[in-house]
Amino acid sequence: MKYYDERNTLFSRISLKKGSKEYNEFYKKNPSLKESDDQYRGTSFRNNLRKSDRFKDLFFPITASNKTFIKSLHEVVDKTRLGEMQKIKPSFAKNIKEITKYYGATEVGITTLDEYSYYSHFGGLNDELGIYNYGEKPTQKYTHAVVFTIAMDLEKMNRAPHFEELLATEEAYLMLAHVGARLAVYLKSIGYDSMFNSSEFYLAPLVPLAYDAGLGQIGMSNHLVTVEHGDNVRLGAVFTTLKLDIDKPIDFGLDDFCKRCSLCLMNCPSHAISHKPRMVNGRQFYKFDDQKCFDMWAKSGTDCGTCIQACPFTQGIDLKKIPKIKEGTKEIDEIMSEHMDKYGRRNYIKKEHRMLMLEEDDES
């Protein structure tokens, strides 16, 4: 088994201050990453958005306060004291799932946590929360994870890699924090210590947990792909000491489908996606170049999202045809043929979203 280390993630790497002790230690061990990482260090990819200053002045503030809201949600959870512990059977998992959906989640699954589920070390990505925990080890006190999805706005995602896509992803991250915080507060109120993962604080990588919780399979883009929404979802999780019935991984034939499809690979503007599978802790991922991916982020001023947009599951596959995927290549090719006839290589909307349209005299 392999420990996941948040310090190895690109965002942690490029957040290191050049010349610092952490910087020197990391790149002494990983010299091949230094040159590429340095070109992104200390900059925000959003600043490279190819829009006028007027556009940025008007529309960047839409999400400018998201991190502040997320911080306030963490503060609420931190201040919530444990209530009297209620006696709860593991079968209460069904209720927990419905409560999580009531709070706003799209789909919910539950899995257990072990020492390999957690990050071995934090990557120091919590500046917005006012903490710096680079190199520290997470406390592994939680036993179960309630993992959930938030479906993103498809109309905006289909404009990837433009600004609308960034709005969709940032809104989803805020919603994930909202759902996670409410669930964590609820669980603490009935006596079970809990903590939610957010875009500003992760105890563990969530894709493996979402797979274990039966929410979908891991696609060629290394995203979780769900049956109904493809990989047009963002993932959240609440870690808790409440012991619940767990879900099992599902197999709807995605591995074979990805091999016949590969639209995420073909549409990836930075050629970051690979068709070469690799096993990590018993789960199939694919080789992926995070530096090439982030290079597109830096060029576009968004987090791209083209691979999400390109996935046929994101655009919607007739649910009645999903069982046929496991029957063979003929059935997969029929699904792909219908998708290509309807959308082509990707369902790309060129026209700017109505929310972002400016009159000519308001563009200067």
Buried (B, 14 or more C-beta within 10 A) or exposed (E): EEEBBBBBBBEBBBBBEEEEEBBEEBBEEEEEBBEBBBEBBEEEBBEEBEBEEEBBEBBBEBBEEBBEEBBEBBEEBEEBEBEEEEEBEEEBBEEBBEBBBEBBBBBBBBBBBEEBBBBBBBBBBBEBBEEEBBBEEBEBEBBBBBBBBBBBBBEBBBBBBBBBBBBBBBBBBBBBBBBBBBBBBBBBBBBBBBBBBBBBBBBBBBBBBBBBBBBBBBBBBBBBBBBBBBBBBBBBBBBBBBBBEBBEBBEBBBBBBBEEBBBBBEBBBBEBBBEEBEEBEEBBBBEBBBBBBBBBBBBBBBBBBBBBBBBBBBBBBEEEEBEBBBEEEEBBEEBBEBBEEEBEEBBBBEEBBEEBEBEEEEEE
